[in-house]
Amino acid sequence: MKRYYVFLVSILLLALLIIWIGPQKMWDVIKTANPWLILLAVGIHLFVVWIRSLRWGYIINQPWEFKKNFIVKTIGLFAGNFSPMRTAGEVLNAVAGKKINGITLSEGLSAGLTERFFDGVIVAVLLILCAFLLPKVRLIAIMGVLASLGLLVVIYLINWREDTSLWIYHRIHSILRFLPISEEVVENFYLKFTEGLRSMIEYTKTFSSFKNLLVVFLFTAVSWLLECVRLYVVFVAFNVEINFVAIIIIFLLANIIGIVSALPGGIGSIELSLTGLFVLFGISSALGGSIALVDRLASFWVVTALGIIFCSYYAQDILEEIKEYTLGLKSSKKD
């Protein structure tokens, strides 16, 4: 029931944005946009997803499985779009990767956390650069850097350090014993999770050569910069001139706010923060809100539509994998 309240908050925030600006005023602005440039923005975002699927394929050592990697990555992005702080993205990525790429869950989780780590690295680097170039938002940028660095530390401890990751899980496991879950399930979950955690870290360490990490870094940098290019194209579609550095910092800060808000996919919070930051850079609220909604349509909702299609096709396989794991919690002790 709680998740429905969260979605209600997201819808309420979107409604407040539209009401605040005025639906007719926004529609009048949106009608002025160049539709061909909007389609170009959609194409750029699909190319971004393809770049991220290449990154995924490189990490799991299947770089030439273009179709499979694109489907798995889209499913993961779709799951992340509708979970708080995008936490379900890595999990469903791993499950889909097991069924479609034929990898283990540990390899999939390792790849997902490695991707999330380098996303955080790029965000931190770009925000540091932008903090020096744009003094008016320096404080906000520095706060974003600190949030990114905090996330990087947590991912590093979980994905690269076995002793620390096990220590963190032991603290969580002690809490599980107080929940209304049978002792058998708790113990089986402990065995499965710690074994999977060790396998995940082992895979991460075998992959973590300088060459491999550099390639992942480059894929990540290109994907983030292309997302900023997409937003810039949407601005051009509305015949608005803006500094590209401003685009970068606005895009990064809005995404950080969307993650911190814990709303699914940042729905509502990202649109509001984009509009507010646009206004900060001298763009009218009607124009800023229209650009924010159109950019989200060209990115978030396009991937969501593809994710629904792919998830529908592979739903049975994914559900069977989850069911198999769940049943294993009750039977592994007997096996």
Sequence and secondary structure as in RCSB ss.txt:
>XXXX:A:sequence
MKRYYVFLVSILLLALLIIWIGPQKMWDVIKTANPWLILLAVGIHLFVVWIRSLRWGYIINQPWEFKKNFIVKTI
GLFAGNFSPMRTAGEVLNAVAGKKINGITLSEGLSAGLTERFFDGVIVAVLLILCAFLLPKVRLIAIMGVLASLG
LLVVIYLINWREDTSLWIYHRIHSILRFLPISEEVVENFYLKFTEGLRSMIEYTKTFSSFKNLLVVFLFTAVSWL
LECVRLYVVFVAFNVEINFVAIIIIFLLANIIGIVSALPGGIGSIELSLTGLFVLFGISSALGGSIALVDRLASF
WVVTALGIIFCSYYAQDILEEIKEYTLGLKSSKKD
>XXXX:A:secstr
 HHHHHHHHHHHHHHHHHHHH HHHHHHHHTTS HHHHHHHHHHHHHHHHHHHHHHHHHTT TT HHHHHHHHHH
HHHHHHTSGGGTHHHHHHHHHHHHHT   HHHHHHHHHHHHHHHHHHHHHHHHHHHHH GGGHHHHHHHHHHHHH
HHHHHHHHHT HHHHHHHHHHHHHHHTTSS  HHHHHHHHHHHHHHHHHHHHHHHHH  HHHHHHHHHHHHHHHH
HHHHHHHHHHHHTT    HHHHHHHHHHHHHHHHHTT GGGTTHHHHHHHHHHHHTT  HHHHHHHHHHHHIIII
IHHHHHHHHHHHHHHHHHHHHHHHHHHHHHHTTT 
